[in-house]
Structures are given as structure tokens and as C-alpha cells.
Amino acid sequence: MTYCCALRLKDGLVFISDTRTNAGVDHISVFRKLYSFGIEGERFITIQTSGNLATTQSLIGHLKNQLDTHQEPNLYSVHTMFEVAELVGKTLKTVIADVTSDTQEQSNYYCSLLVGGQIKDQEISLYNIYPQGNFICATSDTPYFQIGESKYGKPILDRALSYEMPLEEALRCSLISFDSTLRSNVSVGMPLDALIYQKDSYHIPTGKRIDEEDPYFEHISKSWSDTLKKGLQDLPVPTSDYFE
Amino acid sequence: MTYCCALRLKDGLVFISDTRTNAGVDHISVFRKLYSFGIEGERFITIQTSGNLATTQSLIGHLKNQLDTHQEPNLYSVHTMFEVAELVGKTLKTVIADVTSDTQEQSNYYCSLLVGGQIKDQEISLYNIYPQGNFICATSDTPYFQIGESKYGKPILDRALSYEMPLEEALRCSLISFDSTLRSNVSVGMPLDALIYQKDSYHIPTGKRIDEEDPYFEHISKSWSDTLKKGLQDLPVPTSDYFE
């Protein structure tokens, strides 16, 4: 499985993906699921992938190939983030249709995507693209999307995240969401890829790979356990009617 | 859907179940999913149910009917908690087989169960019974089981719960697990049923129904949100390489 999470906030975008893939429990590998594209100073695009690895690698391969061979449209020629989402969705649909035209059989090759970014003088955008190529867009009401093993890490986002939150605090929140998932589900695994995009910077960030020895991640993981344990102890004792 | 959670700890057993059932989003109802049996001073048995409501109600109906009509074996005649689990598992298998003998078709009528309790002069026990009637047993290594929508509420149990934990602290921990699930998944809903059994008491607890106005639950739900928000703010600021 996979866990990817993306936030679209007042000040920018936060993306985190794990890297574990598995075909059964005895075939575990590390593959990147976070890809960046862009033209420094003009546009920045990130794609996160979950699902069939052959499909997601083929999709990224086609998108890169469109750029390399100057096919139109491509990620650098489209005019808006909406057109980016359309191009990615259509390319995904083609990739799956190339494997089989049987729509029942196609579900074996499904993948889901998160696509976020910004093009010069436009709003930052975040899309959740379905295997069928259609998509929804994040808003200030629903500032985050998840794909893959999303349930373990959802409560902390639902409880603490808000559209107005500063990026570095939102990053902490989503790292805790990942830490909770990593502890409870062995199909999501280190290293993680994290990427922060500052709104209106039009700078393509390098991103950060977080492995098991990352001192910051290790520190917040340990601190968070202590916070929860202490928080539980500090809650008032249940009323006596619970014990009747 | 459903969320039920049961803990088998050094000092006793903790059971919590929600009560929401749904057949599609436009047919939501409240049904109890936690049932108690026992002979005061001699044995205490609790059954929690998840899955097809007709199956779980039929199962409980059969178990009660076995008692009412003095059929052998029944929940009060078997000698050990292992035999309780066997009886419940076999009765469940019969209930499903009565609907259809087609094993493919049977999966439409599946349910999962948690069965815990204590019989005089024996250990407390907790079983997770599968739709096929077979089961596994909780140990001090794995002191809890969940059925239904289990993922949202698993991180807090994995991080904070331990076999040695006092019952009232474990109760708080599992109430937080429920609060996280209620906030993130609309298919799990109030009221909740909670039941605490003190080891070697052989007392059949009344249990507590927790509704939306329950002052204790409301208080810890609010406090927990504050704990998490403050905990996030208190985490150290991410190192600068996260922003490159």
C-alpha cells in the first residue's frame, strides 16, 4: 500500500508520501511516489501516486516523454492548473486503456493521484484525480486530500489542521499523521518524501527525504508519544457510573 | 458500519461499541451492538457484534433461546470461556448457513464478534470470532481487539495502551479512540455503550450508555483536542532542510 497526503493552505502547499510498495508481504520495495515538475520562476507542479506501480510509473513516463519530445499539450504548455489536472487525468486514462479495454479488468490497474502546484499569477491548486481521470479540487473548507492508507492518519488532520495554519505547523501536523500511520500499518514505510511549496515563490523545492535516522522526525515521533501519554493521564478520571 | 473495541488487561476487561447501523447513507438507525450475559457471582460474558444486522440479531436470538429453552450446550452450561467462544462461533456458522449454503453468497451475511468474560476460578478471556466461526485469543502482547471501522482509532491504542494499564486509564484511552473515529467517519455514531468488568468480581455490570450530551465524554473530547493542538505547537520547528 501507500500513504500520500497533500495540504493546500493559505501560505502554500505541503506534500508528503511514503515509499513502500508491496506485491504480497514477501515482496516489499522502495519506490518514490512524489514527483516534481516546473519551470523556475513560472510554474511548479507536484504529482503524488498511489495504486498499481506499473500504471503510475507509466503515467509519469508519458508526462516526461510529452515534455522531452515537445508533444502538445504537455505540463509546461498548458495554461492553468485545471488544464494540468485535465492532462494528467487524460494521460492516466490512456495508460490504463492501453493495458486493457475491458472496463472490469481495468480496475486491476487503477491508481489515484494528488496533483498540486501553481502557475504564474494564478492561485495555488490541489486536485485529487480518480482512476477514471476525473477529479475534485481542494478548497478552504477541505484543505487536504489523502490517497492510499488514509484512515490511521486522518483523525489528527481532522482535529488540528486548518486552512489558516502556518506551513511549518501544518508540516508538523502531517508528519504526525504519517508517524501514526507508520506505527499502525506495516504496508506504509520509510523513507518519506516531503515537499513544501511557498505560495507565489514559483520556486521548485528540492524536497527532503526522511529516513529512519532523521533526527527531527525521530524527535517529534518520540515527543508525540510522550504528549499523548501525558495527555491521557491528565484527562479527568471517568465518572463512577462508567463502572456500574 | 460499526466500531467495537475490547481490551483484556491485567485488572479486567473494557468493552465499547457504537450503535449506528446503515443500509446506504439514507437508512441510518440505532441498534445496540453490545450484549451481556452472566450468572451473578459465577460467570460474566459480553458479546460485541459487527456486520450484517440480521445475522448478529439472529445469533444473539439463538444464544438467548438456547438459555430460555434449556438447550445444551448453552452460555451458562459450558465450562470454560474457550467453550463459550466455540459455542458462539458454531451458532454463528449455523445462522449464516441457514440463510444460504452457497459459500460465495454467505459472505453477504458475514459478521465479526468480540467475546470476552470470566467464569469462576478461571482467567479472564477475550476472543475475536471470525465469520467462519473460528477465533483468536487476546494475550498480554496483544491486549486489544477491534472490529468494524478500526483504523481511525488504532493509532492511539498502539501508542498508549498497555496490558498493565489501570482500567480507568484504559477506558479513557479507548474513549479517545472512539472520539477520533466518530470525528473522522460518519458511519460510526453515538450513542456508545461502554462496559467495564473488574477481574475476579464475577459481577455483571450494568454498563453505561454515552450520548452526545454526556458531560464526561464531552469534556474529554474537548480536552483531547486542546491537548493535541497544544502538543503540535510545542513540537520543535522543522529543520530548515524541510523547506529547501
Chai-1 contact restraints between the chains, C-beta under 6 A:
chainA,res_idxA,chainB,res_idxB,connection_type,confidence,min_distance_angstrom,max_distance_angstrom,comment,restraint_id
A,K151,B,K151,contact,1.0,0.0,6.0,A-B,restraint_1
A,K151,B,Y152,contact,1.0,0.0,6.0,A-B,restraint_2
A,Y152,B,K151,contact,1.0,0.0,6.0,A-B,restraint_3
A,Y152,B,P155,contact,1.0,0.0,6.0,A-B,restraint_4
A,K154,B,S184,contact,1.0,0.0,6.0,A-B,restraint_5
A,P155,B,Y152,contact,1.0,0.0,6.0,A-B,restraint_6
A,P155,B,S180,contact,1.0,0.0,6.0,A-B,restraint_7
A,P155,B,S184,contact,1.0,0.0,6.0,A-B,restraint_8
A,D158,B,R183,contact,1.0,0.0,6.0,A-B,restraint_9
A,D158,B,S184,contact,1.0,0.0,6.0,A-B,restraint_10
A,R159,B,S225,contact,1.0,0.0,6.0,A-B,restraint_11
A,R159,B,L228,contact,1.0,0.0,6.0,A-B,restraint_12
A,A160,B,L228,contact,1.0,0.0,6.0,A-B,restraint_13
A,A160,B,K229,contact,1.0,0.0,6.0,A-B,restraint_14
A,A160,B,L232,contact,1.0,0.0,6.0,A-B,restraint_15
A,E168,B,V237,contact,1.0,0.0,6.0,A-B,restraint_16
A,E168,B,P238,contact,1.0,0.0,6.0,A-B,restraint_17
A,L171,B,P238,contact,1.0,0.0,6.0,A-B,restraint_18
A,R172,B,L232,contact,1.0,0.0,6.0,A-B,restraint_19
A,R172,B,L235,contact,1.0,0.0,6.0,A-B,restraint_20
A,C173,B,L232,contact,1.0,0.0,6.0,A-B,restraint_21
A,S180,B,P155,contact,1.0,0.0,6.0,A-B,restraint_22
A,R183,B,D158,contact,1.0,0.0,6.0,A-B,restraint_23
A,S184,B,K154,contact,1.0,0.0,6.0,A-B,restraint_24
A,S184,B,P155,contact,1.0,0.0,6.0,A-B,restraint_25
A,S184,B,D158,contact,1.0,0.0,6.0,A-B,restraint_26
A,I196,B,F243,contact,1.0,0.0,6.0,A-B,restraint_27
A,T206,B,E244,contact,1.0,0.0,6.0,A-B,restraint_28
A,K208,B,D241,contact,1.0,0.0,6.0,A-B,restraint_29
A,K208,B,Y242,contact,1.0,0.0,6.0,A-B,restraint_30
A,Y216,B,T239,contact,1.0,0.0,6.0,A-B,restraint_31
A,I220,B,L235,contact,1.0,0.0,6.0,A-B,restraint_32
A,S223,B,L235,contact,1.0,0.0,6.0,A-B,restraint_33
A,S225,B,R159,contact,1.0,0.0,6.0,A-B,restraint_34
A,T227,B,G231,contact,1.0,0.0,6.0,A-B,restraint_35
A,L228,B,R159,contact,1.0,0.0,6.0,A-B,restraint_36
A,L228,B,A160,contact,1.0,0.0,6.0,A-B,restraint_37
A,K229,B,A160,contact,1.0,0.0,6.0,A-B,restraint_38
A,G231,B,T227,contact,1.0,0.0,6.0,A-B,restraint_39
A,L232,B,A160,contact,1.0,0.0,6.0,A-B,restraint_40
A,L232,B,R172,contact,1.0,0.0,6.0,A-B,restraint_41
A,L232,B,C173,contact,1.0,0.0,6.0,A-B,restraint_42
A,L235,B,R172,contact,1.0,0.0,6.0,A-B,restraint_43
A,L235,B,I220,contact,1.0,0.0,6.0,A-B,restraint_44
A,L235,B,S223,contact,1.0,0.0,6.0,A-B,restraint_45
A,V237,B,E168,contact,1.0,0.0,6.0,A-B,restraint_46
A,P238,B,E168,contact,1.0,0.0,6.0,A-B,restraint_47
A,P238,B,L171,contact,1.0,0.0,6.0,A-B,restraint_48
A,T239,B,Y216,contact,1.0,0.0,6.0,A-B,restraint_49
A,D241,B,K208,contact,1.0,0.0,6.0,A-B,restraint_50
A,Y242,B,K208,contact,1.0,0.0,6.0,A-B,restraint_51
A,F243,B,I196,contact,1.0,0.0,6.0,A-B,restraint_52
A,E244,B,T206,contact,1.0,0.0,6.0,A-B,restraint_53
